[in-house]
């Protein structure tokens, strides 16, 4: 089964690290993903980038990428409120494709 990321939701960045994370993940808007393994690899790649930025900005709050089913979100590790997101997106299954055969 194929998957896609339609849109990435972002909010006003709290700092430069959040801005860089958002810029990186926005590159995945309207991305087609070949299978579940590729979707998992994409989320792991985003996690690695967030860890690189956590190391590059040690004085800021650590960020973490959470996955719940098809929902992916980046939040502060020690967040106090449930709505403190850096970004969110859904990995949706492609329901059908349309093709013209000549």
Secondary structure, 3 states (H helix, E strand, C coil): CCEEECCEEECCCCCHHHHHHHHHHHCCCCEEECCHHHHHHHHHHHHHHHHHHHHHCCCCCCEEEEEECCEEEEEECCCCCCCCEEEEEECEECCCCCCCCC
